[in-house]
Amino acid sequence: MTIWPDHIDFMDQGCIDFSTFKEISLSCMSTEAKLAELRAKTDVELARYITNELNHGVRFAVQSNYQSRCRAEKAYADIARLLPVIHGLDEAERRRLEAKLKRLRAMLDRLPALTRAAM
């Protein structure tokens, strides 16, 4: 994407100062590098969050009350939504988290339906 500096007036100047574009290009590259670094940090934090939520979800799933079941279902839904957007995971870690998520789903599916009245 080309960014035109505001100070270039094509009517007043007979040529374009390409050094300005070099500065803009370097600025964009450093911005892209910063964004990539931020994305990597975000991916690490998301992976930690997902791991913690999976552990909480499993703990809630083994409890036999309505509130814990709801919390385990919410953990599952949150993780299922977030896991696909982590781009920085290596394949082994992704498979590990996906397998644990499937185990959580299986645990939830085996639980009897609980209602608020059953609390």
Buried (B, 14 or more C-beta within 10 A) or exposed (E): EEEEEEEEEEEEEEEEEEEBBEEBEEEEEEEEEEEEEEEEEBBEEBBEBBBEBBEBBBEBBEEEEBEBBEBBBBBBEBBBEBBEEBEBBEEEEBEBBBEBBEBBBEBBEEBEEBEEEEE
